[in-house]
Every structure is written in C-alpha cells, then in structure tokens.
Amino acid sequence: MEHTYQYAWVIPLLPLPVIMSMGFGLFLIPTATKNLRRIWAFPSVLLLSIAMVFSFHLSIQQINGSSIYQYLWSWTVNNDFSLEFGYLIDPLTSIMLILITTVGILVLIYSDDYMSHDEGYLRFFVYISFFNTSMLGLVTSSNLIQIYFFWELVGMCSYLLIGFWFTRPIAASACQKAFVTNRVGDFGLLLGILGFFWITGSLEFRDLFKIANNWIPNNEINSLLTILCAFLLFLGAVAKSAQFPLHVWLPDAMEGPTPISALIHAATMVAAGIFLIARLLPLFISLPLIMSFISLIGTLTLFLGATLALAQRDIKRSLAYSTMSQLGYMMLALGIGSYQAALFHLITHAYSKALLFLGSGSVIHSMEPLVGYSPDKSQNMVLMGGLRKYIPITRTCFLWGTLSLCGIPPLACFWSKDEILSNSWLYSPFFGIIASFTAGLTAFYMFRIYLLTFDGYLRVHFQNYSSTKEDSLYSISLWGKRISKGVNRDFVLSTAKSGVSFFSQNLSKIHVNTGNSIGSFSTSLGIKNTFVYPHEPGNTMLFPLLILLLCTLFIGSIGIHFDNEIGELTILSKWLTPSINFFQESSNSSINSYEFITNAISSVSLAIFGLFIAYMFYGSAYSFFQNLDLINSFVKGGPKKYFFHQLKKKIYSWSYNRGYIDIFYTRTFTLGIRGLTELTQFFDKGVIDGITNGVGLASFCIGEEIKYVGGGRISSYLFFFLCYVSVFLFFFLS
C-alpha cells in the first residue's frame, strides 16, 4: 500500500506528454501533425485511462480502511518560512479522482467525433487535456497555495475553452465575462489564503484545522478576523461553483463546445468550489456564522437557478441553470454539516448531468442540418420537437437522465437529493420548505426540456436541397466545414400542424437513404426534391451516452441505506468515514426504514406533481387541456383570470430575462464604471491637463507681448526701468 501511494503524484502528470507532443508537433511540423490529428485522441484517452485505473486502485484501498497519506517536499526554504508542495490522498481526493477521470475519458471519446470536422481539433484536445491535468492537480493538492495555483490553471483552461470559437463575438464576450466574474472570487480566495497565513504562519491544512480544534475554543485568536478570512475563502467557491450572486457567467459559458459544457460546467470545474468547501469544512464548522451563510447562499442559489430555468429556450442554458440549482443543493448540504449527502449528490449529479449535456450535444448535432450551424437555432427548443422518432437512443438516454435529476427512484439523484431534503428539514423548516419546493420545480423544468425537445411534432422547416437548382454560395459552418452546394431556400416543407399531417400522409412517398441524413420525395409538380431530417450521431458519440446511462442507473447504489444492529450502513459512509471523523454530521445516523420511506414518498410526490404539470403544459396532452379550458373554468370571473394571466406573464418574464440580474449588473457595474471613467477622463483632461496647458498658454501669450518691448535701444530700456521703479516706489511708500 505504501509503495502504491508513493507514486500517486504520477496521476496529475499523465496527460502532460500528449499536451507537449501536440504542442511541439504543431510548432515544428504543423502540416504532418494536422494531417494525423485524429491519431492524437488515442494517447489522450489511453493516458487518462491509466490515471483512472490508478485512481480506482487508491479508492479501493481507502474503502478497505487505509489511512490518509500525505507526501511533501520543500520548494522554498527561507529562515522560518518554508513552502512545501506535495499531494494528499484521502477519501475526498479518491472520489474526485474517479469523477474527473471517468467523465474526462467519456468526454474525450465523445469529442473525437463531435469535433472531428473542426479546424481547431488539435487545439481543443490540448486545452481539454491541460484542463484534466489542472483539475487532477487541484484535488490532490496538500495545501492552500498549491490549490490556488491549480485553481488559476483551471480558470485559464475554462477561459480558453469557453472562447474556443473566438471568432464569434458572443463566444469572445462569454469567456471574458467568465474571466472577470471569476476574478472577483479568486481575488477573495487569495486574500483569504494570505489572511490565514498571517494568522497561522502556515498554509498546510493541518495547521488551519488547529484553529478549529484549539485556538477558537480557547479564545486564542480574533474571531472576527477568522470569520473574515473564512468568508474570503468561501468567496472563491462562490464564483467557481456559480453561486449567487456570482453565477452570471455560467449560462453564457454554454457558448463553448458541448463536450466542454459536459466536462467543465456540469461535472468537474464547477465542482471545484464544492470540493474546496468540503476540504476546509473542519475549519468552517467551527464558525457557525460562516456555516449559516454557506447554507443561506446555497438555498438562494438552488431556488434562483430553478426559477431561471423555467422559461429558457436554449437547451444548454436550461441545463446550465439546472446545474446552478443542483450546486446550490450541495452547498446547502455542506452549510448544514451534511458532508456525506453533499458529496453523494456531487457524484450522482455529475454523471446524470454529463449524460444530459452529451445528450443535448447529440440533439444539436441532429438539428444542425435542418436549421444551419447557428447556435441560436440549433440549440433553440422552440424549433425542436418530435425528435424521439429520429434519435431514439439519444431520447432514451436523455429521458433517464431527466428522471434521475427529477428525483425518481431508483435512479441515481433520487438517493442523494432525498437525503439532502431530509437533512434540510431536520436542520431548519425554512430550508426544508425551499428545498422541497425547488425539487418540484426541478421536475417541472427538466421534463419541460424533454417534452419540448422530443415530444410532439417537429416545429421547424425542413431545409431543402434541390437537384435542379444550385446556389452560387457555399454554406459554411462555425467550424469551417462546407455543408453543401445547391441550397434552394425558396422551397421548404413546413412542419406546422397542417404540415405534419401532410408529411405523415405522404410518408409512403419518401425514400430514405440509409447512412446519411438526406431523404427525397416527389411533389405534385413532378420536381424531385431532397430534404434533411434529424439523425442519430455515430457510435463514437453514442458509446459515452450508454456508459453514462449505466452510471445514472446504478451509481446510486453506493448510498442505499441498509439497516443493521449498529445503524445506517452505506458504501459511501464507509468510504468517507476516515475523512470526517473530526466532526459530527447534523443528520440522523440511524434512520430506520419507516422514516426513509416516509421521506421518499414526500420527495417523489413532489417530483411526480412537477412532471404532471410539465406534461399538462408542454406534452402531447397540451391541446386536450387547452380545449377543455380547465384553467379558465378554475379561475372563473374576470379579475381572477386577469390576475392569473398577469402572474404567469411576470413569472415568464422573470425567468426569461434571468431575473433581471444581468441587466442590474450591466447598469450598475458596466455603465457605472463607464460613467466613472468618463468623469475621470473629464477631470484629467479638463482640470489636470487644463492647468498644465493653461500655464503653457499664458507663458506663450506673455512672451508674445514682451517680445515687442525689446527693441534694442538703451534709452528705451532706461525709460521702462524708471517707470517700473516709479511704480514700485509709489506702492511701497503708500
């Protein structure tokens, strides 16, 4: 065992050889490297797979009861100051290592096909491999300064990947927004690290935990200073994990490629803030004020994220707000001291949300031939619908991921979310009410996403290709791929309700060419036309979806409760015991079967109610309920009907406009700072430069006047001299 732990430092460094090889290849032999670009995916997946096997081996040892292992070596030594680098292997580290490597491998496999047509294919794999290295280094860090070093590398990779298609102004703006927002949190994190270094003289975790164990109980330290430094540390987690009020960057980060949304903004990078709080929880738990603040921010975030996801039209932005809400659940659990529930939900959510994001990538991939390679159209759920007929495998995977996130048993997220809801009710009825209500909202907006995407009929025009007419222009995708020549935009097949009946009636006339997305049919005019229809992606993209589906179905088993004579026993609790023996959880450690079933019935009932409401408004039965006019019959009378209409309008406006938070930030910070700079510019030019320019102008004017006085005559000089002396004597004597 000791021999295995000694080589754990290899795990973060395994992806580096591929990064260096691709970088040197692009620099020295760019043509050959680009021609062989698809080969580079194999070593990337292989090396990360080795890291995954190593991580599983370390995790098995942790489950079997191995002690925490830490290895340090000095980097800088100066008098009493010593800066050490190293790595820490404990249950929390092993959880994150498995999560990062497994999701990372699946995303790499998926990206090989998804990004195959992109001109920046190699650049993408360099960025994503470097991100994996940075994230693995972050979770194995043994002190705060090392965490901060990898923290910034992760942020840099996120900036590069969000702005991967930097030629698009909206993507360039999104990566800048993410960078600036995270700078606020990262600056707070740096100040918190420096503050605790000033207090303890060390950056090691064991010295920080002495504050919680010895100094605070014995009043040996200024509690106000400790609370301030702890708040600054928490500020870094707020920005990285998209907590209110620094959450505004996450929806815009969806401008990056979809595999990046799955890897960074669903499973790994946004979990870095949760990891930091979990790592420092022994310190935070000794500060009740900070713990209450963490739970409050988590509660606000989970509720805000759910409400903002209600009316979004972009499928990836809707999932982004869902991610924000679920991260709020994790932060709430940490704030109330429910360490195991938070990490359990981190695991289950990561696999379920990665499945949903990769599934959305398959949906976007199938829609692009219809609407063009514009994210505004290919990601717009208003233009989708009825895709279950064309992409059944993706639909099945997306459905199970949706049900898991809604909290339907026995899927993964049910077990973790139910535990968080139970602990929230035990801690505070206020938190329990909001968390439970948000669980119902989660079921509503997630099933809304599924129904708008896969149910009903296709609400977009088929983009037609004519064999008799050619357009003189090529249609070029975002990635530089020429789609097709000969686009006839004058002929489209409408798929409104009337168009659907026409399409279904003439289905026998359609001859589909297998292996591609082109079909053909004959019109009444006898002109043969072709159209593009949605289609499943290749096997390389479907394989990660199926693996993530298995994880979504069965990963919850590690947290299933078993009753025995001692009390509650789970694989997860056994896994995490060595890491949390320094504090007591707020949850009841001996929940019996009756309490568990009671809590489960309550949470599942909320989820089913949310599913039913979503189906009523967006499902196939929408027209049925509309025809019955149930709502109008329920709210009889003009005032009630008007009030209901206005309330629905206000809720939709609040959600669609992101709670007006972005508008508030734009007017307050962007326009405010711009106004302040204009005022400063006016003061600089009008006052500072005005004084300087005024002195120069006055000197110039005086010089111009005096030059006419000097004529070269001594008599004139004597005359003026006597005049000056006379004036001086007059004023002096008077």
Secondary structure as the mmCIF struct_conf table of DSSP 4:
data_model
#
loop_
_struct_conf.conf_type_id
_struct_conf.id
_struct_conf.beg_label_comp_id
_struct_conf.beg_label_asym_id
_struct_conf.beg_label_seq_id
_struct_conf.end_label_comp_id
_struct_conf.end_label_asym_id
_struct_conf.end_label_seq_id
HELX_RH_AL_P HELX_RH_AL_P1 GLU A 2 GLN A 6
TURN_TY1_P TURN_TY1_P1 TYR A 7 TRP A 9
HELX_RH_AL_P HELX_RH_AL_P2 VAL A 10 LEU A 13
TURN_TY1_P TURN_TY1_P2 LEU A 14 PRO A 15
HELX_RH_AL_P HELX_RH_AL_P3 LEU A 16 LEU A 28
HELX_RH_AL_P HELX_RH_AL_P4 PRO A 30 ASN A 35
TURN_TY1_P TURN_TY1_P3 LEU A 36 LEU A 36
HELX_RH_3T_P HELX_RH_3T_P1 ARG A 37 TRP A 40
HELX_RH_AL_P HELX_RH_AL_P5 ALA A 41 ILE A 63
TURN_TY1_P TURN_TY1_P4 ASN A 64 GLY A 65
HELX_LH_PP_P HELX_LH_PP_P1 SER A 66 ILE A 68
STRN STRN1 TYR A 69 ASN A 78
TURN_TY1_P TURN_TY1_P5 ASN A 79 ASP A 80
STRN STRN2 PHE A 81 ILE A 89
BEND BEND1 ASP A 90 ASP A 90
HELX_RH_AL_P HELX_RH_AL_P6 PRO A 91 TYR A 114
TURN_TY1_P TURN_TY1_P6 MET A 115 HIS A 117
TURN_TY1_P TURN_TY1_P7 GLU A 119 GLY A 120
HELX_RH_AL_P HELX_RH_AL_P7 TYR A 121 VAL A 139
TURN_TY1_P TURN_TY1_P8 THR A 140 THR A 140
STRN STRN3 ASN A 143 ASN A 143
HELX_RH_AL_P HELX_RH_AL_P8 LEU A 144 ILE A 162
TURN_TY1_P TURN_TY1_P9 GLY A 163 THR A 167
BEND BEND2 ARG A 168 ARG A 168
HELX_RH_AL_P HELX_RH_AL_P9 PRO A 169 THR A 200
BEND BEND3 GLY A 201 GLY A 201
STRN STRN4 GLU A 204 GLU A 204
HELX_RH_AL_P HELX_RH_AL_P10 PHE A 205 LYS A 210
HELX_RH_PI_P HELX_RH_PI_P1 ILE A 211 TRP A 215
TURN_TY1_P TURN_TY1_P10 ILE A 216 ASN A 219
BEND BEND4 ILE A 221 ILE A 221
HELX_RH_AL_P HELX_RH_AL_P11 SER A 223 LYS A 240
TURN_TY1_P TURN_TY1_P11 SER A 241 ALA A 242
TURN_TY1_P TURN_TY1_P12 PHE A 244 PRO A 245
BEND BEND5 LEU A 246 LEU A 246
TURN_TY1_P TURN_TY1_P13 VAL A 248 VAL A 248
HELX_RH_AL_P HELX_RH_AL_P12 TRP A 249 ASP A 252
HELX_RH_3T_P HELX_RH_3T_P2 ALA A 253 GLU A 255
BEND BEND6 GLY A 256 GLY A 256
HELX_RH_AL_P HELX_RH_AL_P13 THR A 258 ALA A 262
HELX_RH_PI_P HELX_RH_PI_P2 LEU A 263 ALA A 267
BEND BEND7 THR A 268 THR A 268
TURN_TY1_P TURN_TY1_P14 MET A 269 VAL A 270
HELX_RH_AL_P HELX_RH_AL_P14 ALA A 271 ARG A 279
TURN_TY1_P TURN_TY1_P15 LEU A 280 LEU A 280
HELX_RH_AL_P HELX_RH_AL_P15 LEU A 281 PHE A 284
TURN_TY1_P TURN_TY1_P16 ILE A 285 SER A 286
HELX_RH_AL_P HELX_RH_AL_P16 PRO A 288 LEU A 308
TURN_TY1_P TURN_TY1_P17 ALA A 309 ALA A 309
BEND BEND8 LEU A 310 ALA A 311
STRN STRN5 ASP A 314 ASP A 314
HELX_RH_AL_P HELX_RH_AL_P17 ILE A 315 GLY A 335
TURN_TY1_P TURN_TY1_P18 ILE A 336 GLY A 337
HELX_RH_AL_P HELX_RH_AL_P18 TYR A 339 VAL A 371
BEND BEND9 TYR A 373 TYR A 373
HELX_RH_AL_P HELX_RH_AL_P19 PRO A 375 SER A 378
TURN_TY1_P TURN_TY1_P19 GLN A 379 GLN A 379
STRN STRN6 ASN A 380 ASN A 380
HELX_RH_3T_P HELX_RH_3T_P3 MET A 381 LEU A 383
HELX_RH_3T_P HELX_RH_3T_P4 LEU A 387 LYS A 389
TURN_TY1_P TURN_TY1_P20 TYR A 390 TYR A 390
HELX_RH_AL_P HELX_RH_AL_P20 PRO A 392 CYS A 406
TURN_TY1_P TURN_TY1_P21 GLY A 407 GLY A 407
TURN_TY1_P TURN_TY1_P22 PRO A 409 PRO A 410
BEND BEND10 LEU A 411 LEU A 411
HELX_RH_AL_P HELX_RH_AL_P21 ALA A 412 TYR A 427
HELX_RH_AL_P HELX_RH_AL_P22 PRO A 429 PHE A 454
BEND BEND11 ASP A 455 GLY A 456
BEND BEND12 VAL A 460 VAL A 460
STRN STRN7 PHE A 462 SER A 466
BEND BEND13 SER A 467 THR A 468
BEND BEND14 SER A 472 LEU A 473
STRN STRN8 ILE A 476 ILE A 476
TURN_TY1_P TURN_TY1_P23 LEU A 478 TRP A 479
BEND BEND15 GLY A 480 GLY A 480
STRN STRN9 ARG A 482 ARG A 482
BEND BEND16 LYS A 485 LYS A 485
STRN STRN10 VAL A 487 LEU A 493
BEND BEND17 ALA A 496 ALA A 496
HELX_RH_AL_P HELX_RH_AL_P23 LYS A 497 GLN A 505
TURN_TY1_P TURN_TY1_P24 ASN A 506 ASN A 506
HELX_RH_3T_P HELX_RH_3T_P5 LEU A 507 LYS A 509
STRN STRN11 HIS A 511 VAL A 512
TURN_TY1_P TURN_TY1_P25 THR A 514 GLY A 515
BEND BEND18 ASN A 516 SER A 517
STRN STRN12 ILE A 518 SER A 522
TURN_TY1_P TURN_TY1_P26 SER A 524 LEU A 525
STRN STRN13 LYS A 528 VAL A 532
HELX_RH_AL_P HELX_RH_AL_P24 ASN A 539 PHE A 554
HELX_RH_3T_P HELX_RH_3T_P6 ILE A 555 GLY A 559
STRN STRN14 PHE A 562 ASP A 563
BEND BEND19 GLU A 565 GLY A 567
STRN STRN15 GLU A 568 LEU A 569
HELX_RH_AL_P HELX_RH_AL_P25 ILE A 571 LEU A 576
HELX_RH_3T_P HELX_RH_3T_P7 THR A 577 SER A 579
BEND BEND20 ILE A 580 ILE A 580
TURN_TY1_P TURN_TY1_P27 ASN A 581 PHE A 582
BEND BEND21 PHE A 583 PHE A 583
BEND BEND22 SER A 586 SER A 587
TURN_TY1_P TURN_TY1_P28 SER A 589 SER A 590
HELX_RH_AL_P HELX_RH_AL_P26 SER A 593 TYR A 618
BEND BEND23 GLY A 619 GLY A 619
TURN_TY1_P TURN_TY1_P29 SER A 620 ALA A 621
HELX_RH_AL_P HELX_RH_AL_P27 TYR A 622 LEU A 628
TURN_TY1_P TURN_TY1_P30 ASP A 629 ASP A 629
HELX_RH_AL_P HELX_RH_AL_P28 LEU A 630 PHE A 634
TURN_TY1_P TURN_TY1_P31 VAL A 635 VAL A 635
BEND BEND24 GLY A 637 GLY A 637
HELX_RH_AL_P HELX_RH_AL_P29 GLY A 638 TYR A 656
TURN_TY1_P TURN_TY1_P32 ASN A 657 ASN A 657
HELX_RH_3T_P HELX_RH_3T_P8 ARG A 658 TYR A 660
HELX_RH_AL_P HELX_RH_AL_P30 ILE A 661 TYR A 665
HELX_RH_PI_P HELX_RH_PI_P3 THR A 666 THR A 670
HELX_RH_AL_P HELX_RH_AL_P31 LEU A 671 PHE A 683
HELX_RH_PI_P HELX_RH_PI_P4 ASP A 684 ILE A 688
HELX_RH_AL_P HELX_RH_AL_P32 ASP A 689 ILE A 706
TURN_TY1_P TURN_TY1_P33 LYS A 707 VAL A 709
BEND BEND25 GLY A 712 GLY A 712
HELX_RH_AL_P HELX_RH_AL_P33 ILE A 714 LEU A 733
#
